[in-house]
């Protein structure tokens, strides 16, 4: 009996499982600290409280540019983005590269663990604080990022 094929299948399954749950290891408490240091000058975690940027309450799973009474850039309005965990991971690394033309001047969080922590915190910003299960295995670029940099 050739054990190589089942071994490869199991190995591939484990790799795929790890890839789709990459954000599960974020620490919401550390993410809250990072949010305060990097995001709170422009974004509120409170429902309906827009600052320079829109409220990030219930942002995970929300369509981009969907907060009422906030003036978004055309780039954000036209992005077609739904803020899944995976999209947030890419966006938070380099916002202006992911969606060219956005107003947000924040350069991004280079460290992957920091981004995972912030996303874990953002997951708590919802009614009941229960995390959503929004991870996806593929993260297509938004419509506006087809321009190569």
C-alpha positions in Angstrom: 0.0 0.0 0.0 1.4 3.4 -1.0 1.1 5.7 2.0 2.5 8.8 0.2 -0.8 9.8 -1.4 -2.9 9.8 1.8 0.0 11.6 3.6 0.0 14.4 0.9 -3.8 14.7 1.1 -3.7 15.0 4.9 -0.9 17.5 4.8 -2.7 19.6 2.2 -5.9 19.6 4.3 -3.9 20.8 7.3 -2.3 23.6 5.4 -5.6 24.7 4.0 -7.2 24.6 7.4 -4.4 26.7 8.9 -4.6 29.2 6.0 -8.4 29.8 6.4 -8.1 30.3 10.2 -5.0 32.5 10.2 -6.8 35.3 12.1 -8.1 33.1 14.9 -4.9 33.7 16.9 -5.4 37.4 17.3 -5.5 38.8 20.9 -8.4 41.3 21.2 -6.9 42.9 24.3 -3.6 43.6 22.5 -5.7 44.7 19.5 -7.5 47.2 21.7 -4.2 48.7 22.7 -3.0 48.8 19.1 -6.3 50.4 18.1 -5.9 53.1 20.7 -2.3 53.8 19.6 -2.9 53.7 15.8 -6.6 54.2 15.0 -8.5 56.0 17.7 -7.3 59.5 16.6 -9.5 59.1 13.5 -11.9 56.2 14.2 -14.3 55.5 17.0 -15.2 52.0 18.1 -18.7 53.3 19.2 -21.8 52.8 17.1 -22.8 55.9 15.2 -19.8 58.0 16.3 -17.9 59.2 13.3 -14.7 61.1 13.7 -12.3 62.0 10.9 -12.9 58.5 9.7 -16.1 56.4 10.0 -17.1 54.5 13.1 -15.6 51.0 13.1 -18.4 49.5 15.1 -19.5 46.3 13.3 -17.0 46.9 10.5 -16.2 43.2 10.0 -18.6 41.9 7.5 -19.8 45.4 6.5 -19.7 46.9 3.0 -17.1 49.6 2.5 -18.4 53.1 2.4 -21.7 52.2 4.1 -21.8 54.3 7.2 -24.5 56.9 7.0 -23.6 60.5 7.3 -19.9 60.0 6.4 -18.2 61.5 3.4 -16.2 58.7 1.8 -13.7 59.1 -1.1 -14.8 58.1 -4.5 -12.2 55.3 -4.4 -13.7 53.8 -1.3 -17.3 54.2 -2.6 -16.3 52.4 -5.9 -14.1 49.7 -4.2 -16.8 47.0 -3.9 -15.1 45.8 -0.8 -16.8 43.8 2.0 -14.6 44.0 5.1 -13.9 40.4 5.7 -11.0 39.4 8.0 -8.9 38.6 5.0 -9.6 41.9 3.3 -8.8 43.8 6.5 -5.5 41.9 6.8 -4.5 43.2 3.4 -6.0 46.7 3.8 -4.4 47.3 7.2 -1.0 46.4 5.9 -1.0 49.3 3.3 -4.4 51.0 2.9 -3.4 53.4 0.1 -1.8 50.6 -1.9 -4.9 48.3 -1.5 -7.4 51.0 -2.5 -5.5 53.8 -4.3 -7.2 57.2 -3.8 -8.6 56.6 -0.3 -8.5 59.5 2.1 -6.9 57.6 4.9 -3.4 58.7 5.5 -2.4 55.9 7.8 0.6 54.1 6.4 -0.5 50.7 7.7 0.6 48.0 10.1 3.5 46.0 8.7 3.5 43.3 11.4 1.0 40.5 10.7 0.4 39.7 14.3 -0.4 43.3 15.0 -3.0 43.2 12.2 -4.5 39.9 13.5 -4.7 41.5 17.0 -6.5 44.6 15.7 -8.9 42.5 13.7 -9.6 40.3 16.7 -10.5 43.6 18.6 -12.6 44.8 15.7 -14.5 41.5 15.8 -15.7 42.4 19.4 -17.2 45.7 18.2 -20.7 44.3 17.5 -23.9 43.6 19.4 -23.0 40.9 21.9 -19.3 41.1 21.0 -19.5 37.7 19.3 -17.0 37.3 16.5 -18.3 36.7 13.0 -16.9 33.9 10.9 -16.0 36.1 7.9 -12.6 34.6 6.9 -12.3 33.7 3.2 -9.6 31.6 1.5 -9.2 34.0 -1.4 -8.9 37.8 -1.2 -9.5 39.4 -4.6 -8.4 43.0 -4.9 -11.0 45.7 -4.8 -12.1 47.1 -8.2 -10.0 50.3 -7.6 -6.7 48.5 -7.0 -6.3 47.2 -10.5 -3.9 50.0 -11.2 -0.5 48.6 -10.7 1.9 50.5 -8.4 
